[in-house]
Amino acid sequence: MPTEIVNARVARRKRAFIALGLKTLVWKRFLLDEIEGSEIPPNEAAVWYLGGAGIAIKGGSALIYIDPYFGGSPSREWLRLIAVPVDPNEVRVADAILSTHEHGDHCHRDTVMPILKRTQAVFIGPRSSAARAKSWLAEESLDASRVIEVEPGSVIEVNGLRVRALASGDANAESAVTYLIETPGGNLFHGGDTQYFPSLADIGDRFTIDAAFISVGRAPRGRRDYMTACEAVKAALDLRAKILVPMHYDLWKATREDPQLVEHVAKVWQAPVKVVVLSLGDSLRLRKHLPTPQR
């Protein structure tokens, strides 16, 4: 068969696939039903991996989203590799949406606005993220007071969860923070797109961190967006985290990385941290052991 005919058929199939739209890749309500319907014991918290840097955390009386991105491929250079696990128009329960910085896969209008419209959630983020959220709400004549601007040192209470905004080493953002989420099951650190920076050790000295979610990726030529496997393990050691969860390794074709490299580095270094690799839609439970009643 002539090559040009094969290529034409491939092109037609590609156009047909694109024409189907993202709905072919959305998981309907399967994951949402699990997240919104789960009952979490008083001494636990549940964390679901949503792809990229996105996670959902449920604990106390709260359900919060951090850096959710339920969009597609913004350009030829940035092609989405994984399914969209949640349709934001289907979200019925949310108490807060947290953004670490203003980049589109961490502060996405078509993800954030449907959730804000359908729930009473507040939006929490640094100056650059907060400015975008306020403008989106204002354009639709909605209450912009639901946007809470934070900086390193800010503390917000959300229905039984304490959100601490901390410093970030993200050199590519207009403004950025990392977050420490204090839950009934333990403390979770979310690094956003931070690169490695020495002050992570200061965070580890100040706070107990049970699980650290760190963005890992392969750097395209001339760029540096996320941590390498070695840097992620170093960050977890500085944070004194008990568990290291690589994230963002799966979202973009340009930065795709094998998260097992993180496991390999931790093993070779004999690092005192457990690496947990979550696939899209997987969950992690944090649990504090209750004291045994004395008789």
N, C-alpha and C positions, 0 to 999 in steps of 0.2 A: 504494500500500500504506500503511495507517495507520502513523503513527510508532511507536505503542506496540508494534505487532507486530514491527517492525524491531528496536526496542530489546530486545524479549524474545528474539528470535533471537540477537542479539549477545550478550546475557547468557548464553544457553544455551551458545553456542560458547565464551565465556570460561570458564564453569564447567567445561566439558568439557576445555578446554586445561589448566586448573589441575589437574583430576583426573588428568591424565596424569603429573603430577609432573615433577621435575627430570630424570628419566632421559631424557626426550625431548630434552633440551638437552645432555646429557653426551656428550663425544666418544669414548665407549668407551675403548679403550687406544691410539688412534691417536697422540695427542701423547705419552703416557707411553712408548710403545714407542720413539719418536724420542728422547726425553730419556734414558731409561735405557739405550738401546742404542747411543747415539752414542759413538764413540771420539774423544777429544780429543787432538790432538798435544801434546807436552810444553811447547811455547811458546805455547799457546793456552788460552782459556777460552770457553765458550759460555754465552749467557744467553737464556732463553726467557721471553717475556712471557705471564703467566697471567691478565691482566686485573686491574683495580683497581691495587693496589700490589704485586701478587704477581709474583715472578720465581723462576725456578730457575736456579742457576749450577752448571756442571760444569767442573772444572779440577783439576789435580793428580790426586789419587786420590779426590776428594770430589764429592758432589752435595748441594747445600744448597738449601733453600727459604727465601725471605724473604717474610713477610706473605702466605702463601697463603690465599685465601678461596674455598672450593669450596661455599659455601652459596647460599641463595636470597634472596628478598626478605623482610627481617625485619619490615616494616610497610608500610602503605599509602603512607607518606611516603618510604620508601626502597625503591624498586622496582628490581630488578636488570634491566639491559638486555641483557646479553650471556650467551652460553652458558656452561655450567660445563665447562671444558676437561678436567678431571681428576676421576675418582672417587677420593677418598682411600682407599677400601677396596681399590683396585687397586694402590696404590703399593707397590712391592717393594724399592726402593732409596732410601735417604736417610741422610745422615750428620748433618744438623742441620736444625732448623727455627728460623729467626730471626723474632722479633716485635719491631717497633719500639715498640709501645704496646698498651694493653689493649682498644681498640675491637674490636667483633665482626668487622669485616672485615680485621683484622690479627692477631687472636688468637681463633680460632674453634674451639670445642670439637669440633664435628663434622668439622672439617678436621684438626685437630691430633691428636686421640686415635687415629683409625684408623692414621695414619702411625706414631705412637709404638708402637702395639701390634704392627705388622707389620714394623718395622725396629728397628735398634739406634740410631736417631737420638737426639741430645740436643736439648733445647729451650733456646734462648738468648733472654733478653729482660730488659727493665728490671723493676724491683720489681713494678709492677702486672701485667705479663704473667706473670712468674715465679710470682706468688702464685696466679693462676688455674690455670696449668699444674700446679702442685704439688697444688692441691685436686682437680683432675680425676684425677690419678694416684692420689692417696690414696683417693678414693672407689671406685676399682676395685682397690685393694690392689696397686698397681704401684709400682715403685721411683721415688720422687720425687727421688732423687739425680741423675737424668738431667736435671734442670732446673738451668741455670746462670744465676744472676742477674748482670746486668751494669749498669754505670753508665758515664758518659763517662770514658774513659781505660782501660777494661778491654780486654784483648787475649786472644783465644782462638785456639788452633790447631786446625784441623779438617782432618786428612788432606791436607796440602799447601796449604790455604788459610788465610790469617791474617785473622781477624775483629777489627776494631777498633770498639768502641762509642764514638760521638762525641756531642757536644751536639746537642740538637734545639730548635727554636723552636715546637713543637707546644703551643699554649696550651689546647687542648681535652682533653688527656690527663692522667690522674693522674700518670703518669711516662712519659717517652719518650726514645728515643735515635735517632740516625741511625747508619748503619754504613758503614765503609770495608772492602771485601773486597779483599785483596791476592791476586791470582791469578797463575799463570805467564804469562798473556796480558796482564796489566795490572791497574790498580786501578779498582774500581767503587765509586761512592758511591751509597747508597740513602737517600733522605730521609724515608721513611715519609710521615707527613702533616704534616711541618714546614711552617710558614709561613716567609716570608722573615725572616731575622734577620741582623744585621750580622756576627755571629761566623762566618758561613760563610766570610768572607774569611780568618779565622784558620786555618780548616781548609785552605783553598786554599794558604795560605802554608806550612803544615806538611807537606802531603802532595801527591804527584803524583796527579792524578785523570784517568784516561783517559775514563771514561764516568760521567755523573751521571744517575741516575734520579730525577726530580722529579715530585711529584704536582701536577697542574693540574686546576682545575675551576671551574665557574661557581658563585658563592656564592648560595644561596637567601636570601630576604629575612631580614635580621636575623642571618645566620650568616656565619662565615668559616672554611672547612674546609681549603682548599688554596690554592696560589699561582695568581695570574693569569698569563697568558702573559708579560706584562712582567716580573713578579717571577721567573718561572722562568728567563728569559734573564739577568736580573740575578744570580740565584743561581749560574748556570753560570759567569758572568764572575767572580764573587767566588771561586768554587771553582777557577777556571782550568781548567775541564774542557775536554777536546778534543771530546767528544761529549755532547750533551744529549738524553736520551730522556724525553719526557713520559709520565707514567703516571696512572692513576686517572681519566682524562678520560672513560672509557667505561662505568664500572660502574653508577653510579646515575643514574636519570632526573633526580633533583633537582639534580645537579651536572654533568650532561653538558656537555662542551665540545668545541670543534673544535680538535684538536691542531695543525692547520695555522696557527692563530693564532700559535703559538710560532715556527714557521718564518718567518712574515711579520715578526714583531717582530725576530727575529735578522737577517733580511735588511735591514730598514729601518735598524736600528742598525749594520749592517755589523759585527756581532759576530764575533769570531774563534772561533766554536764551530760545529760541525756538528750540526744538529738531525736526529735519526733518529726517525721516527714508526713504532712497531711496532703492528701489529694483534694481536688475540688469537691466540696460538700462534706468532707470528713469533719469530725468533731473531736474535741479534747475536753475532758472533765478535770477540773481542779477541785480538790477536796481537802478540807481541813479535818483532821481527826479530832473528834470530840473527846473530852476527858472521860475516862471510865468512872461511872458513879461509884462512890465509896459506900460500903455497907457497914 
